[in-house]
Amino acid sequence: MALSYNQIAGQSVERLAALSDGIFAVAMTLLVLDLRLPAGRAIRNEHDLWRALVVLSPRRSYR
């Protein structure tokens, strides 16, 4: 009787499908978000980077 890889490894195809679904979800999320890099000249340390990222963050209008 020939054993399949799934029987030997104790894994199932469903786990692989779940992993690929998760990777696809992350990729689609990154495509939907409008991510831009801050200007490189203004960033000298981590504090400057955080400040530049806050400026680029989306603004929510409260009316």
C-alpha positions as CSV (number, residue, x, y, z in Angstrom):
1,M,0.0,0.0,0.0
2,A,1.5,3.3,-1.1
3,L,1.4,6.1,1.5
4,S,0.7,9.7,0.3
5,Y,2.7,12.6,1.6
6,N,-0.2,13.9,3.6
7,Q,-0.5,10.6,5.5
8,I,3.3,10.6,6.2
9,A,3.5,14.3,7.3
10,G,0.2,14.2,9.1
11,Q,-0.9,17.3,7.3
12,S,-4.0,18.0,5.2
13,V,-4.7,19.9,2.0
14,E,-7.1,22.1,4.1
15,R,-4.1,23.6,6.0
16,L,-2.4,24.5,2.7
17,A,-5.6,26.1,1.4
18,A,-6.0,28.1,4.6
19,L,-2.4,29.4,4.3
20,S,-2.9,30.4,0.7
21,D,-6.2,32.2,1.6
22,G,-4.4,34.1,4.4
23,I,-1.5,35.2,2.1
24,F,-4.0,36.3,-0.5
25,A,-6.0,38.3,2.1
26,V,-2.9,40.1,3.2
27,A,-1.8,40.8,-0.3
28,M,-5.3,42.2,-1.2
29,T,-5.3,44.4,1.9
30,L,-1.9,45.9,1.0
31,L,-3.2,46.6,-2.5
32,V,-6.3,48.4,-1.2
33,L,-4.4,50.6,1.3
34,D,-2.7,53.7,-0.1
35,L,0.7,53.2,1.3
36,R,3.4,55.9,0.5
37,L,6.9,56.2,1.8
38,P,7.8,59.4,3.6
39,A,10.5,61.6,2.2
40,G,13.9,60.1,2.9
41,R,15.8,63.4,3.5
42,A,13.6,64.4,6.5
43,I,14.2,61.1,8.4
44,R,17.3,60.9,10.6
45,N,16.0,58.6,13.4
46,E,13.1,56.5,14.5
47,H,11.2,59.4,16.0
48,D,11.3,61.3,12.7
49,L,10.1,58.2,10.9
50,W,7.1,57.9,13.2
51,R,6.3,61.6,12.9
52,A,6.4,61.2,9.0
53,L,4.1,58.2,9.1
54,V,1.6,59.9,11.3
55,V,1.5,62.8,8.8
56,L,0.7,60.3,6.0
57,S,-2.0,58.4,8.0
58,P,-5.6,58.8,6.8
59,R,-7.6,61.5,8.4
60,R,-11.2,60.8,9.6
61,S,-13.7,63.6,9.3
62,Y,-15.9,64.0,12.4
63,R,-19.0,65.9,11.5
